[in-house]
Amino acid sequence: MKFLKNDMKGEDTKIFALGGLGEVGKNMYCFMHKDEIIITDAGITFPGGELMGIDYVIPDFTFLKKNEKKIKALFITHGHEDHIGGIPFLLQTVNIPAIYAPNQAIGLIQKKLQERNIQYKTLYTYMEDTKVKFKHFTVEFFRTTHSIPDSHGICITTPNGTIVTTGDFKFDLTPIGPMANLHKMARIGERGVTLLMSDSTNALNEGMSASESTVDNALSEIFTRYKHKGRIIIATFASNIYRLKHIVDTCQRNGRKIVTFGRSMETNIEISIQGGYITNKDIFITAEEANRMPDQKVCLLCTGSQGEPLAALSRIANGTHRQIKLKPNDTVVFSSSPIPGNALSIARTVNKLYLKGVEVFTNTSLSTIHTSGHASQEEQKLMLRLIKPKYFMPFHGDYRMLKRHADTGVLCGIPRENTFVCGNGDVLSMYKGKITRAGNIQAGDVYIDGNRIGDVGNAVIKDRKIMANDGIVVVIANIDSNTNQLLGKVNITTRGFVLVNDNMELLKRLEDISKKAIINKCKNHLNYTEVKGEITARLSEYIYEETGRKPIILPVIMDIKRNKKESMKQS
């Protein structure tokens, strides 16, 4: 931990992020005053293709672990993975006295904890009128509109000023669910807000985001047009509860039953039924029941809108799904927009669907079958005008998004010097209504591989990349440590480097080089580390000269101790 020296004698309030700045996802924001810390959100990001074998990326909890006696509570804005996905790993690492979350998020968090057999009892549901008071902090909430029910912004009153964090939001004047509470936002703004931390995900998008009711109309039109044709297959985000609710209502109006595919889809539907967000549970049937029904009476609701290889829609498109096979009269709807980096995988899935002869709808300017749950520029301006902060810190976005959102803040009357484009670990100090930069703390990425936290570091990721690109060469040799002699021939095994049958001459040369390296190093004394180092150095140089590749070289030296009689016979 490194804070800049100041003359505040610990009377200031510190604000910093452990995730969510310079990235979309992994949201985690901390507020510290003297002996108290409160946290908002604890999310994950899903790894890109360069993080081979990694399941999730979570924030580095080192600072919280060192200061866990100061932690009072974790507050959750809503139930999306990039805001709650890190909770099981946080609870395994740090003592969190209490978690406060809205109703929908509570159900999702409980499901996560059950799956990992984590017992946690101090999980509390908050409502919009809930107030939580600590010695130095008072926390209250205001309803926002997002793509999941029970989304809230949070207002934190401290001895040095008021902080508002929006969570994820948009302004939709004709939403599927309840309206955002503009009146409460305005009242908070009238009281005086020192710092606004606002969602930057769509800061590059001009205008207003489309209303969810526009999507409602577009999907209803597709159902009407293909009422008598065949099955309708809809791929969307399982976490977009309002979209799922609309699909259920549309199917009910059009006399279709729903089959769900994908674990996350089934989980979110189950929790939405339990929470009362989806009321018609009789509309859901099994795949076996659907296969016995007329096609025009069935809707398939599945994961895979981003072309994920193992998701339900991808397996249906590949023809590898055990329960569902595509039919020529099927209609497939992608009720989502591509997440950056996923366009190619989506295109592959779409092409496979077309090859099967089905009709495919994607989100275009001519057919609005998806809208974002995040605010575009005009909505961000409205939030700034309602809250009227003295200082502004954009969050939840990569740096170009944060910078553009800061520019929007300047357009709305915030002085440039009062805007802060920060990175994870950067600390802001708030003292008597004034905010300055105040150093940094440890913040970074921690990789989750299976159930293990942080065991896989950059060195392991680097080795995985090398193996994926250049393969591995294993050198196996037996050495008699009594006589320092190589026994038998050196064996070369490769994976992902070259085809053995087509490169026998190259592999024979690698055997010879390894043999010479071993004999050279065993002349005077036997040191396994030196032998392995010599093999690796000589083979790496030769392989790069011959092939231009740098596979991992893994020498395996077996110590075979022969008795003296055997040694004498051999000699």
MIGUFI-404883 format. One record per residue (C-alpha): x, y, z; residue in one letter; residue number from 1. Coordinates in nm, 2 decimals, padded with zeros to 4 digits. Example, Ala and Ser with C-alpha at 12.3 -4.5 7.8 and 13.67 -1.06 7.14 Angstrom:
REM residues 2
    east   north      up  rest   nr
   01.23  -00.45   00.78     a    1
   01.37  -00.11   00.71     s    2
This chain:
REM residues 571
    east   north      up  rest   nr
   00.00   00.00   00.00     m    1
   00.14   00.34  -00.09     k    2
  -00.05   00.66  -00.01     f    3
   00.09   01.00  -00.07     l    4
   00.18   01.20   00.24     k    5
  -00.06   01.47   00.33     n    6
  -00.15   01.69   00.63     d    7
  -00.50   01.54   00.68     m    8
  -00.39   01.32   00.98     k    9
  -00.61   01.04   00.86     g   10
  -00.92   01.25   00.85     e   11
  -00.98   01.22   00.47     d   12
  -01.20   00.96   00.30     t   13
  -01.02   00.75   00.04     k   14
  -01.18   00.61  -00.28     i   15
  -01.03   00.35  -00.51     f   16
  -01.12   00.07  -00.74     a   17
  -00.98  -00.29  -00.73     l   18
  -01.15  -00.36  -01.07     g   19
  -01.37  -00.19  -01.33     g   20
  -01.13   00.09  -01.45     l   21
  -00.97   00.05  -01.79     g   22
  -01.18  -00.26  -01.85     e   23
  -01.54  -00.36  -01.89     v   24
  -01.62  -00.60  -01.60     g   25
  -01.46  -00.70  -01.27     k   26
  -01.63  -00.42  -01.09     n   27
  -01.51  -00.36  -00.73     m   28
  -01.50  -00.02  -00.56     y   29
  -01.39   00.07  -00.21     c   30
  -01.44   00.36   00.03     f   31
  -01.23   00.40   00.34     m   32
  -01.26   00.64   00.63     h   33
  -01.03   00.58   00.93     k   34
  -01.12   00.24   01.06     d   35
  -01.40   00.16   00.82     e   36
  -01.42   00.02   00.47     i   37
  -01.73  -00.04   00.26     i   38
  -01.72  -00.21  -00.08     i   39
  -01.96  -00.19  -00.37     t   40
  -01.98  -00.49  -00.60     d   41
  -01.74  -00.78  -00.65     a   42
  -01.74  -00.89  -01.01     g   43
  -01.54  -01.10  -01.25     i   44
  -01.44  -01.08  -01.61     t   45
  -01.43  -01.37  -01.85     f   46
  -01.09  -01.43  -02.00     p   47
  -00.99  -01.37  -02.36     g   48
  -00.84  -01.63  -02.58     g   49
  -00.49  -01.53  -02.47     e   50
  -00.56  -01.66  -02.11     l   51
  -00.55  -02.03  -02.20     m   52
  -00.72  -02.26  -01.95     g   53
  -00.84  -01.97  -01.73     i   54
  -01.21  -01.97  -01.62     d   55
  -01.24  -01.63  -01.46     y   56
  -01.04  -01.32  -01.38     v   57
  -01.11  -01.16  -01.04     i   58
  -00.96  -00.85  -00.86     p   59
  -00.66  -00.88  -00.64     d   60
  -00.79  -00.89  -00.28     f   61
  -00.45  -00.83  -00.11     t   62
  -00.54  -00.48   00.02     f   63
  -00.87  -00.60   00.17     l   64
  -00.70  -00.90   00.33     k   65
  -00.45  -00.68   00.50     k   66
  -00.73  -00.45   00.62     n   67
  -01.01  -00.69   00.67     e   68
  -01.08  -00.58   01.03     k   69
  -01.19  -00.24   00.89     k   70
  -01.44  -00.39   00.64     i   71
  -01.80  -00.33   00.74     k   72
  -02.00  -00.46   00.44     a   73
  -02.02  -00.53   00.07     l   74
  -02.31  -00.36  -00.12     f   75
  -02.43  -00.51  -00.45     i   76
  -02.59  -00.28  -00.72     t   77
  -02.74  -00.57  -00.92     h   78
  -02.71  -00.93  -01.01     g   79
  -02.49  -00.95  -01.32     h   80
  -02.17  -01.16  -01.32     e   81
  -01.94  -00.86  -01.36     d   82
  -02.08  -00.73  -01.02     h   83
  -02.14  -01.05  -00.82     i   84
  -01.93  -01.32  -00.98     g   85
  -01.63  -01.27  -00.76     g   86
  -01.82  -01.31  -00.43     i   87
  -01.75  -01.68  -00.38     p   88
  -01.38  -01.62  -00.42     f   89
  -01.39  -01.30  -00.20     l   90
  -01.55  -01.50   00.08     l   91
  -01.29  -01.77   00.06     q   92
  -01.01  -01.51   00.10     t   93
  -01.14  -01.22   00.31     v   94
  -01.38  -01.20   00.61     n   95
  -01.68  -00.99   00.49     i   96
  -01.91  -00.92   00.79     p   97
  -02.23  -00.86   00.58     a   98
  -02.35  -00.85   00.22     i   99
  -02.64  -00.62   00.12     y  100
  -02.80  -00.69  -00.22     a  101
  -03.14  -00.64  -00.39     p  102
  -03.39  -00.93  -00.42     n  103
  -03.29  -01.07  -00.76     q  104
  -02.92  -01.05  -00.68     a  105
  -02.98  -01.23  -00.35     i  106
  -03.12  -01.53  -00.53     g  107
  -02.83  -01.54  -00.77     l  108
  -02.57  -01.50  -00.50     i  109
  -02.73  -01.78  -00.29     q  110
  -02.72  -02.01  -00.59     k  111
  -02.35  -01.94  -00.64     k  112
  -02.26  -02.01  -00.28     l  113
  -02.46  -02.33  -00.28     q  114
  -02.28  -02.46  -00.59     e  115
  -01.95  -02.41  -00.41     r  116
  -02.07  -02.53  -00.07     n  117
  -02.00  -02.19   00.10     i  118
  -02.19  -02.13   00.42     q  119
  -02.27  -01.76   00.46     y  120
  -02.56  -01.63   00.67     k  121
  -02.52  -01.25   00.69     t  122
  -02.68  -01.19   00.35     l  123
  -02.94  -00.91   00.37     y  124
  -03.19  -00.78   00.11     t  125
  -03.22  -00.40   00.08     y  126
  -03.51  -00.20  -00.07     m  127
  -03.50   00.14  -00.23     e  128
  -03.59   00.31   00.10     d  129
  -03.34   00.11   00.31     t  130
  -03.07   00.31   00.49     k  131
  -02.76   00.14   00.64     v  132
  -02.56   00.34   00.89     k  133
  -02.21   00.28   01.02     f  134
  -01.99   00.50   01.24     k  135
  -01.86   00.70   00.94     h  136
  -02.08   00.60   00.65     f  137
  -02.45   00.62   00.57     t  138
  -02.56   00.42   00.26     v  139
  -02.89   00.46   00.08     e  140
  -03.02   00.35  -00.26     f  141
  -03.21   00.47  -00.57     f  142
  -03.38   00.26  -00.84     r  143
  -03.22   00.26  -01.19     t  144
  -03.32   00.09  -01.51     t  145
  -03.10  -00.19  -01.64     h  146
  -03.14  -00.52  -01.82     s  147
  -03.20  -00.71  -01.49     i  148
  -03.46  -00.64  -01.22     p  149
  -03.37  -00.47  -00.89     d  150
  -03.09  -00.25  -01.03     s  151
  -02.98   00.03  -00.80     h  152
  -02.74   00.32  -00.77     g  153
  -02.59   00.39  -00.43     i  154
  -02.54   00.71  -00.24     c  155
  -02.27   00.71   00.03     i  156
  -02.26   01.00   00.29     t  157
  -01.92   01.04   00.45     t  158
  -01.77   01.30   00.70     p  159
  -01.60   01.47   00.40     n  160
  -01.88   01.47   00.14     g  161
  -02.13   01.26  -00.05     t  162
  -02.05   01.00  -00.32     i  163
  -02.29   00.87  -00.57     v  164
  -02.21   00.55  -00.77     t  165
  -02.46   00.47  -01.04     t  166
  -02.40   00.10  -01.10     g  167
  -02.51   00.00  -01.45     d  168
  -02.79   00.21  -01.58     f  169
  -02.98   00.36  -01.87     k  170
  -03.28   00.59  -01.89     f  171
  -03.57   00.41  -02.06     d  172
  -03.90   00.61  -02.06     l  173
  -04.10   00.30  -02.17     t  174
  -03.92   00.01  -01.99     p  175
  -04.05  -00.34  -01.95     i  176
  -04.00  -00.31  -01.57     g  177
  -04.03  -00.02  -01.33     p  178
  -03.90   00.33  -01.42     m  179
  -03.58   00.46  -01.28     a  180
  -03.65   00.69  -00.98     n  181
  -03.55   01.02  -01.14     l  182
  -03.71   01.21  -00.86     h  183
  -03.49   01.06  -00.59     k  184
  -03.18   01.11  -00.81     m  185
  -03.28   01.48  -00.84     a  186
  -03.34   01.51  -00.46     r  187
  -02.99   01.36  -00.39     i  188
  -02.85   01.61  -00.64     g  189
  -03.02   01.90  -00.47     e  190
  -02.87   01.80  -00.13     r  191
  -02.52   01.83  -00.29     g  192
  -02.30   01.56  -00.43     v  193
  -01.92   01.58  -00.40     t  194
  -01.83   01.29  -00.64     l  195
  -02.02   01.11  -00.90     l  196
  -01.90   00.77  -01.03     m  197
  -02.09   00.68  -01.34     s  198
  -02.12   00.39  -01.58     d  199
  -01.91   00.45  -01.90     s  200
  -01.98   00.13  -02.09     t  201
  -02.16   00.31  -02.38     n  202
  -01.98   00.64  -02.35     a  203
  -01.87   00.62  -02.72     l  204
  -02.24   00.59  -02.84     n  205
  -02.41   00.91  -02.93     e  206
  -02.78   00.98  -02.86     g  207
  -03.01   00.76  -02.65     m  208
  -03.01   00.38  -02.63     s  209
  -03.32   00.22  -02.77     a  210
  -03.61   00.14  -02.54     s  211
  -03.67  -00.22  -02.44     e  212
  -04.03  -00.17  -02.57     s  213
  -03.88  -00.13  -02.92     t  214
  -03.73  -00.47  -02.88     v  215
  -04.07  -00.59  -02.75     d  216
  -04.24  -00.48  -03.07     n  217
  -03.97  -00.63  -03.30     a  218
  -03.98  -00.97  -03.14     l  219
  -04.36  -00.96  -03.14     s  220
  -04.36  -00.90  -03.51     e  221
  -04.13  -01.20  -03.57     i  222
  -04.36  -01.42  -03.37     f  223
  -04.66  -01.30  -03.57     t  224
  -04.50  -01.34  -03.90     r  225
  -04.38  -01.69  -03.84     y  226
  -04.69  -01.80  -03.64     k  227
  -04.76  -02.10  -03.86     h  228
  -04.41  -02.18  -04.00     k  229
  -04.21  -02.37  -03.74     g  230
  -04.01  -02.35  -03.42     r  231
  -03.86  -02.01  -03.31     i  232
  -03.52  -02.04  -03.15     i  233
  -03.41  -01.73  -02.95     i  234
  -03.05  -01.68  -02.83     a  235
  -03.00  -01.41  -02.58     t  236
  -02.81  -01.32  -02.26     f  237
  -02.94  -01.54  -01.97     a  238
  -02.88  -01.24  -01.74     s  239
  -03.12  -01.01  -01.93     n  240
  -03.42  -01.10  -01.72     i  241
  -03.65  -00.84  -01.87     y  242
  -03.58  -00.98  -02.22     r  243
  -03.66  -01.33  -02.09     l  244
  -03.98  -01.20  -01.93     k  245
  -04.09  -01.04  -02.26     h  246
  -04.02  -01.36  -02.45     i  247
  -04.23  -01.56  -02.20     v  248
  -04.52  -01.31  -02.23     d  249
  -04.49  -01.31  -02.62     t  250
  -04.49  -01.69  -02.63     c  251
  -04.80  -01.70  -02.41     q  252
  -04.98  -01.46  -02.64     r  253
  -04.89  -01.67  -02.94     n  254
  -04.97  -02.01  -02.79     g  255
  -04.61  -02.14  -02.78     r  256
  -04.44  -02.34  -02.51     k  257
  -04.08  -02.28  -02.41     i  258
  -03.79  -02.51  -02.37     v  259
  -03.47  -02.37  -02.21     t  260
  -03.12  -02.48  -02.29     f  261
  -02.80  -02.38  -02.12     g  262
  -02.72  -02.40  -01.75     r  263
  -02.71  -02.02  -01.69     s  264
  -03.04  -01.98  -01.88     m  265
  -03.21  -02.24  -01.66     e  266
  -03.07  -02.09  -01.34     t  267
  -03.19  -01.74  -01.42     n  268
  -03.53  -01.86  -01.52     i  269
  -03.56  -02.06  -01.20     e  270
  -03.46  -01.76  -00.98     i  271
  -03.69  -01.52  -01.18     s  272
  -03.98  -01.75  -01.11     i  273
  -03.90  -01.77  -00.74     q  274
  -03.87  -01.40  -00.72     g  275
  -04.20  -01.34  -00.90     g  276
  -04.05  -01.16  -01.21     y  277
  -04.18  -01.44  -01.43     i  278
  -04.52  -01.56  -01.32     t  279
  -04.63  -01.82  -01.59     n  280
  -04.41  -02.12  -01.50     k  281
  -04.65  -02.36  -01.67     d  282
  -04.53  -02.24  -02.01     i  283
  -04.20  -02.42  -01.96     f  284
  -04.17  -02.78  -02.09     i  285
  -03.90  -03.04  -02.14     t  286
  -03.72  -03.11  -02.46     a  287
  -03.89  -03.45  -02.48     e  288
  -04.23  -03.28  -02.46     e  289
  -04.13  -03.03  -02.72     a  290
  -04.03  -03.30  -02.97     n  291
  -04.38  -03.44  -02.95     r  292
  -04.55  -03.11  -03.01     m  293
  -04.62  -02.93  -03.35     p  294
  -04.32  -02.71  -03.44     d  295
  -04.54  -02.40  -03.45     q  296
  -04.62  -02.45  -03.08     k  297
  -04.26  -02.44  -02.96     v  298
  -04.00  -02.18  -02.88     c  299
  -03.65  -02.27  -02.78     l  300
  -03.47  -02.03  -02.55     l  301
  -03.10  -02.08  -02.53     c  302
  -02.76  -01.95  -02.45     t  303
  -02.49  -01.89  -02.71     g  304
  -02.58  -01.55  -02.85     s  305
  -02.21  -01.47  -02.86     q  306
  -02.11  -01.78  -03.05     g  307
  -01.95  -01.95  -02.75     e  308
  -01.83  -02.29  -02.87     p  309
  -01.98  -02.49  -02.59     l  310
  -02.31  -02.30  -02.56     a  311
  -02.64  -02.45  -02.65     a  312
  -02.69  -02.26  -02.98     l  313
  -02.34  -02.35  -03.11     s  314
  -02.40  -02.72  -03.04     r  315
  -02.74  -02.70  -03.21     i  316
  -02.57  -02.53  -03.52     a  317
  -02.30  -02.79  -03.52     n  318
  -02.55  -03.07  -03.50     g  319
  -02.40  -03.21  -03.18     t  320
  -02.68  -03.12  -02.94     h  321
  -02.82  -03.45  -02.79     r  322
  -03.18  -03.33  -02.77     q  323
  -03.24  -03.08  -03.05     i  324
  -03.18  -03.11  -03.43     k  325
  -03.24  -02.82  -03.66     l  326
  -03.52  -02.83  -03.91     k  327
  -03.55  -02.63  -04.24     p  328
  -03.85  -02.44  -04.12     n  329
  -03.68  -02.32  -03.80     d  330
  -03.63  -01.95  -03.74     t  331
  -03.33  -01.84  -03.52     v  332
  -03.32  -01.50  -03.35     v  333
  -03.01  -01.35  -03.20     f  334
  -03.16  -01.11  -02.95     s  335
  -02.82  -00.96  -02.85     s  336
  -02.54  -00.74  -02.99     s  337
  -02.18  -00.87  -03.03     p  338
  -01.95  -00.81  -02.74     i  339
  -01.62  -00.67  -02.88     p  340
  -01.40  -00.96  -02.99     g  341
  -01.69  -01.20  -03.04     n  342
  -01.80  -01.09  -03.39     a  343
  -01.60  -01.37  -03.56     l  344
  -01.74  -01.65  -03.35     s  345
  -02.09  -01.52  -03.39     i  346
  -02.04  -01.51  -03.77     a  347
  -01.93  -01.87  -03.77     r  348
  -02.24  -01.98  -03.59     t  349
  -02.46  -01.78  -03.82     v  350
  -02.30  -01.93  -04.13     n  351
  -02.35  -02.28  -03.99     k  352
  -02.72  -02.20  -03.93     l  353
  -02.76  -02.08  -04.28     y  354
  -02.60  -02.40  -04.41     l  355
  -02.87  -02.59  -04.23     k  356
  -03.13  -02.40  -04.43     g  357
  -03.29  -02.20  -04.14     v  358
  -03.38  -01.83  -04.14     e  359
  -03.17  -01.61  -03.91     v  360
  -03.24  -01.27  -03.76     f  361
  -02.96  -01.06  -03.61     t  362
  -02.97  -00.71  -03.46     n  363
  -02.95  -00.45  -03.74     t  364
  -03.07  -00.10  -03.80     s  365
  -03.37  -00.26  -03.98     l  366
  -03.46  -00.50  -03.70     s  367
  -03.41  -00.38  -03.34     t  368
  -03.42  -00.72  -03.16     i  369
  -03.17  -00.61  -02.89     h  370
  -03.09  -00.29  -02.70     t  371
  -02.82  -00.23  -02.45     s  372
  -02.88  -00.19  -02.08     g  373
  -02.62   00.08  -02.05     h  374
  -02.66   00.45  -02.10     a  375
  -02.55   00.63  -02.42     s  376
  -02.41   00.98  -02.42     q  377
  -02.74   01.17  -02.38     e  378
  -02.85   00.95  -02.09     e  379
  -02.51   01.00  -01.93     q  380
  -02.56   01.38  -01.96     k  381
  -02.90   01.34  -01.79     l  382
  -02.74   01.16  -01.50     m  383
  -02.48   01.43  -01.47     l  384
  -02.75   01.70  -01.47     r  385
  -02.97   01.52  -01.21     l  386
  -02.68   01.45  -00.97     i  387
  -02.49   01.78  -01.03     k  388
  -02.16   01.66  -00.88     p  389
  -01.87   01.89  -00.79     k  390
  -01.62   01.62  -00.90     y  391
  -01.66   01.34  -01.16     f  392
  -01.49   01.00  -01.19     m  393
  -01.61   00.78  -01.48     p  394
  -01.60   00.41  -01.41     f  395
  -01.69   00.07  -01.57     h  396
  -01.52   00.10  -01.91     g  397
  -01.19   00.09  -02.09     d  398
  -00.98   00.40  -02.10     y  399
  -01.12   00.54  -02.42     r  400
  -01.47   00.51  -02.27     m  401
  -01.36   00.67  -01.94     l  402
  -01.19   00.96  -02.13     k  403
  -01.50   01.02  -02.35     r  404
  -01.73   01.01  -02.05     h  405
  -01.50   01.27  -01.87     a  406
  -01.53   01.49  -02.18     d  407
  -01.91   01.46  -02.15     t  408
  -01.88   01.57  -01.79     g  409
  -01.69   01.88  -01.90     v  410
  -01.97   01.96  -02.15     l  411
  -02.21   01.94  -01.86     c  412
  -02.03   02.20  -01.67     g  413
  -01.78   02.01  -01.46     i  414
  -01.43   02.18  -01.47     p  415
  -01.17   01.96  -01.64     r  416
  -00.95   01.97  -01.33     e  417
  -01.24   01.81  -01.14     n  418
  -01.26   01.50  -01.36     t  419
  -01.05   01.20  -01.28     f  420
  -00.97   00.92  -01.53     v  421
  -00.82   00.66  -01.30     c  422
  -00.69   00.31  -01.32     g  423
  -00.74   00.02  -01.08     n  424
  -00.55   00.09  -00.76     g  425
  -00.54   00.47  -00.80     d  426
  -00.65   00.64  -00.48     v  427
  -00.86   00.96  -00.45     l  428
  -00.86   01.15  -00.13     s  429
  -01.17   01.35  -00.03     m  430
  -01.13   01.60   00.25     y  431
  -01.39   01.87   00.35     k  432
  -01.55   01.85   00.00     g  433
  -01.22   01.87  -00.19     k  434
  -01.08   01.57  -00.39     i  435
  -00.72   01.52  -00.49     t  436
  -00.51   01.22  -00.61     r  437
  -00.34   01.04  -00.32     a  438
  -00.11   00.76  -00.45     g  439
  -00.20   00.40  -00.52     n  440
  -00.25   00.06  -00.37     i  441
  -00.19  -00.29  -00.50     q  442
  -00.45  -00.39  -00.76     a  443
  -00.43  -00.63  -01.05     g  444
  -00.57  -00.95  -01.20     d  445
  -00.60  -01.28  -01.03     v  446
  -00.66  -01.59  -01.24     y  447
  -00.91  -01.86  -01.15     i  448
  -00.83  -02.20  -01.30     d  449
  -01.09  -02.45  -01.18     g  450
  -01.15  -02.40  -00.81     n  451
  -00.80  -02.27  -00.74     r  452
  -00.74  -01.90  -00.68     i  453
  -00.42  -01.74  -00.79     g  454
  -00.22  -02.05  -00.85     d  455
  -00.18  -01.97  -01.22     v  456
   00.04  -01.67  -01.27     g  457
   00.19  -01.49  -01.58     n  458
   00.47  -01.75  -01.60     a  459
   00.22  -02.03  -01.64     v  460
   00.01  -01.84  -01.89     i  461
   00.33  -01.77  -02.09     k  462
   00.41  -02.15  -02.09     d  463
   00.06  -02.23  -02.21     r  464
   00.09  -01.98  -02.49     k  465
   00.42  -02.13  -02.60     i  466
   00.28  -02.49  -02.59     m  467
  -00.02  -02.37  -02.79     a  468
   00.19  -02.20  -03.05     n  469
   00.52  -02.40  -03.07     d  470
   00.45  -02.72  -02.87     g  471
   00.67  -02.91  -02.63     i  472
   00.97  -03.13  -02.66     v  473
   01.04  -03.39  -02.38     v  474
   01.39  -03.53  -02.35     v  475
   01.41  -03.85  -02.15     i  476
   01.75  -04.00  -02.04     a  477
   01.87  -04.26  -01.79     n  478
   02.20  -04.18  -01.61     i  479
   02.39  -04.41  -01.37     d  480
   02.49  -04.17  -01.08     s  481
   02.75  -04.42  -00.96     n  482
   02.95  -04.40  -01.28     t  483
   02.82  -04.07  -01.43     n  484
   02.73  -04.27  -01.75     q  485
   02.44  -04.23  -01.99     l  486
   02.25  -04.56  -02.01     l  487
   02.10  -04.65  -02.34     g  488
   01.97  -04.40  -02.59     k  489
   01.81  -04.06  -02.54     v  490
   01.43  -04.06  -02.61     n  491
   01.26  -03.76  -02.77     i  492
   00.89  -03.71  -02.73     t  493
   00.70  -03.42  -02.88     t  494
   00.34  -03.28  -02.86     r  495
   00.23  -02.99  -03.08     g  496
   00.58  -02.94  -03.23     f  497
   00.62  -03.17  -03.53     v  498
   00.46  -03.49  -03.67     l  499
   00.70  -03.77  -03.56     v  500
   00.66  -03.99  -03.86     n  501
   00.74  -03.70  -04.10     d  502
   01.04  -03.57  -03.91     n  503
   01.24  -03.87  -03.80     m  504
   01.57  -03.71  -03.92     e  505
   01.51  -03.40  -03.71     l  506
   01.42  -03.60  -03.40     l  507
   01.74  -03.82  -03.45     k  508
   01.94  -03.50  -03.46     r  509
   01.78  -03.38  -03.14     l  510
   01.87  -03.72  -02.98     e  511
   02.24  -03.68  -03.08     d  512
   02.26  -03.32  -02.95     i  513
   02.10  -03.42  -02.62     s  514
   02.34  -03.72  -02.59     k  515
   02.65  -03.50  -02.65     k  516
   02.52  -03.24  -02.40     a  517
   02.48  -03.51  -02.13     i  518
   02.82  -03.67  -02.19     i  519
   02.98  -03.33  -02.18     n  520
   02.83  -03.24  -01.85     k  521
   02.89  -03.58  -01.69     c  522
   03.27  -03.59  -01.75     k  523
   03.38  -03.46  -01.41     n  524
   03.08  -03.47  -01.18     h  525
   02.70  -03.51  -01.20     l  526
   02.48  -03.21  -01.14     n  527
   02.12  -03.26  -01.27     y  528
   02.05  -02.89  -01.29     t  529
   02.35  -02.83  -01.51     e  530
   02.27  -03.13  -01.73     v  531
   01.91  -03.01  -01.79     k  532
   02.03  -02.65  -01.85     g  533
   02.28  -02.78  -02.11     e  534
   02.02  -02.99  -02.29     i  535
   01.77  -02.70  -02.30     t  536
   02.03  -02.45  -02.43     a  537
   02.17  -02.67  -02.71     r  538
   01.83  -02.79  -02.83     l  539
   01.66  -02.45  -02.81     s  540
   01.94  -02.30  -03.03     e  541
   01.93  -02.58  -03.29     y  542
   01.55  -02.60  -03.31     i  543
   01.52  -02.22  -03.36     y  544
   01.78  -02.23  -03.64     e  545
   01.61  -02.52  -03.81     e  546
   01.24  -02.44  -03.77     t  547
   01.21  -02.08  -03.64     g  548
   01.01  -02.21  -03.34     r  549
   01.07  -02.20  -02.97     k  550
   00.89  -02.50  -02.81     p  551
   00.92  -02.57  -02.44     i  552
   01.21  -02.80  -02.38     i  553
   01.15  -03.04  -02.08     l  554
   01.44  -03.26  -01.99     p  555
   01.36  -03.56  -01.77     v  556
   01.67  -03.73  -01.61     i  557
   01.62  -04.07  -01.45     m  558
   01.88  -04.18  -01.19     d  559
   01.94  -04.55  -01.25     i  560
   02.18  -04.69  -00.99     k  561
   02.33  -05.02  -01.11     r  562
   02.53  -05.24  -00.87     n  563
   02.91  -05.26  -00.92     k  564
   02.90  -05.60  -01.09     k  565
   02.66  -05.47  -01.36     e  566
   02.88  -05.17  -01.40     s  567
   03.19  -05.38  -01.44     m  568
   03.02  -05.61  -01.70     k  569
   02.91  -05.31  -01.90     q  570
   03.26  -05.16  -01.89     s  571
